[in-house]
Amino acid sequence: MKNTFGNVLTVTLFGESHGPAIGAVVDGLAPGLPVTDASIAACLALRRPAGAIATARVEPDAYQILSGVYNGKTTGTPLCLTIGNTNVRSGDYTPGLARPGHADYTGFCKYHGFEDPRGGGHFSARVTAALAAVGAIVLDALAAKHITVGTHIAACGSLHDRTFSLDPAGEIDRVKTMPFPLLDESLDAPMRAQIETAKAQGDSIGGILETAVCGMPAGVGEPWFDSIESLLSHVLFSIPAVKGVEFGDGFGLAGQQGSQANDAMRLQNGKVVTVTNHNGGINGGITNGMPLVFRCAFKPTPSIAKPQQTIDYSTMKETEIAVQGRHDPAVFHRAPVIVNALTALTLYDALAMRFGTDWFCGEAVL
Ligand SMILES: Cc1cc2nc3c(=O)[nH]c(=O)nc-3n(C[C@H](O)[C@H](O)[C@H](O)COP(=O)(O)O)c2cc1C
């Protein structure tokens, strides 16, 4: 039973949706990294539900750092951050009544009925608030090394945004602070309307997020089990509702010929670059110096008001469910900041494996 990810940098998640608090412990941070409320609060705000396209459960996300920070800088010892749960309505959940597509039944199978069923318990995306908060610290640490991460909504139901360009640095800077991040902002209203239509029908829709990372040095990652694709997909599939991850042209590469899929190589001011980036900045599990590009497919929210066939596992009887209570009619648009946070934690870990933790220490510290 494991809730920890990482090698040199590890993150452990704890807490339940309707318990007193959720949180994260991050171990392996370099000493002397700035920890600023502005960054943490901004990331928490990007994850917080807003408007008709999100759940009505809005939490203030007041966080507390219990350890690992002194005078606004990391100490290098484990950083523990907690966020209180204040806005809960546990009566909306009936223990034993399995929501199709959710983790109620699988959680019961694993934890033998001792799991906290309220609001999805430890399986709730509420826990991702802690990732957004600690991710802010690590995103800042990467930015100080000129590595930037940004995610936009590539698809919402049947509507598609354009994809990142070959040099996405400016696009990353723009989307990373947007609450509904799009490269083509004219899609904002129609995409929101699609989510609202699904909600009005007592239903939900899915979507795709596309992420780009600029500034990763070439040569980071391990050839086999800790390849950059392996590490990133491990964490990205940990995000609730993610059911697909692809790098570069991903599944599309299978339909191409080698002459199309290969990224021709050339020199630009003495630096090796590729003419295209079909491989998403990774070859042999190792970064090639081009931007990393990958996509995550999010399924539609499982908790929907439409009646569905299910089982009550407390009585082992077949029954019907029409989920009431407060739910997101689509979840993907709340997840860009979570994807950015997990990407940052993973790349920090890979960079620390390659160069050591002190690579992140400012010159004043070394
Ligand atoms: C930001 C975010 C918000 C979510 N909100 C809800 C929600 O309101 N209701 C719901 O049923 N599922 C929601 N989910 C999805 C479930 O947590 C997820 O589908 C469930 O834990 C089962 O995991 P799986 O879909 O990965 O199999 C959300 C996911 C994310 C990332």
The ligand as an SDF file (V2000), in Angstrom:
LIG
                    3D

 31 33  0  0  0  0  0  0  0  0999 V2000
   -9.6530   18.0200  -10.7800 C   0  0  0  0  0  0  0  0  0  0  0  0
  -10.5310   16.8010  -10.7330 C   0  0  0  0  0  0  0  0  0  0  0  0
  -11.8270   16.9070  -10.2620 C   0  0  0  0  0  0  0  0  0  0  0  0
  -12.6560   15.7880  -10.2210 C   0  0  0  0  0  0  0  0  0  0  0  0
  -13.9470   15.9450   -9.7840 N   0  0  0  0  0  0  0  0  0  0  0  0
  -14.7720   14.8710   -9.7590 C   0  0  0  0  0  0  0  0  0  0  0  0
  -16.1230   15.0050   -9.3150 C   0  0  0  0  0  0  0  0  0  0  0  0
  -16.5890   16.0930   -8.9860 O   0  0  0  0  0  0  0  0  0  0  0  0
  -16.8860   13.8930   -9.3050 N   0  0  0  0  0  0  0  0  0  0  0  0
  -16.4300   12.6700   -9.7060 C   0  0  0  0  0  0  0  0  0  0  0  0
  -17.1590   11.7000   -9.6800 O   0  0  0  0  0  0  0  0  0  0  0  0
  -15.1540   12.5230  -10.1340 N   0  0  0  0  0  0  0  0  0  0  0  0
  -14.3210   13.5780  -10.1710 C   0  0  0  0  0  0  0  0  0  0  0  0
  -13.0350   13.4200  -10.6040 N   0  0  0  0  0  0  0  0  0  0  0  0
  -12.6070   12.1200  -11.1450 C   0  0  0  0  0  0  0  0  0  0  0  0
  -12.5190   11.0210  -10.1120 C   0  0  0  0  0  0  0  0  0  0  0  0
  -11.7380   11.4360   -9.0040 O   0  0  0  0  0  0  0  0  0  0  0  0
  -11.9440    9.7310  -10.7360 C   0  0  0  0  0  0  0  0  0  0  0  0
  -12.6110    9.4400  -11.9260 O   0  0  0  0  0  0  0  0  0  0  0  0
  -12.0810    8.5780   -9.7660 C   0  0  0  0  0  0  0  0  0  0  0  0
  -11.2150    8.7860   -8.6760 O   0  0  0  0  0  0  0  0  0  0  0  0
  -11.7730    7.2210  -10.3880 C   0  0  0  0  0  0  0  0  0  0  0  0
  -10.4640    7.1790  -10.8860 O   0  0  0  0  0  0  0  0  0  0  0  0
  -10.1660    6.8450  -12.4260 P   0  0  0  0  0  0  0  0  0  0  0  0
  -11.1380    7.6310  -13.2340 O   0  0  0  0  0  0  0  0  0  0  0  0
   -8.7470    7.2910  -12.6420 O   0  0  0  0  0  0  0  0  0  0  0  0
  -10.3640    5.3830  -12.6140 O   0  0  0  0  0  0  0  0  0  0  0  0
  -12.1650   14.5190  -10.6560 C   0  0  0  0  0  0  0  0  0  0  0  0
  -10.8570   14.4200  -11.1230 C   0  0  0  0  0  0  0  0  0  0  0  0
  -10.0430   15.5460  -11.1890 C   0  0  0  0  0  0  0  0  0  0  0  0
   -8.6400   15.4150  -11.7240 C   0  0  0  0  0  0  0  0  0  0  0  0
  1  2  1  0
  2  3  1  0
  2 30  2  0
  3  4  2  0
  4  5  1  0
  4 28  1  0
  5  6  2  0
  6  7  1  0
  6 13  1  0
  7  8  2  0
  7  9  1  0
  9 10  1  0
 10 11  2  0
 10 12  1  0
 12 13  2  0
 13 14  1  0
 14 15  1  0
 14 28  1  0
 15 16  1  0
 16 17  1  0
 16 18  1  0
 18 19  1  0
 18 20  1  0
 20 21  1  0
 20 22  1  0
 22 23  1  0
 23 24  1  0
 24 25  2  0
 24 26  1  0
 24 27  1  0
 28 29  2  0
 29 30  1  0
 30 31  1  0
M  END
$$$$
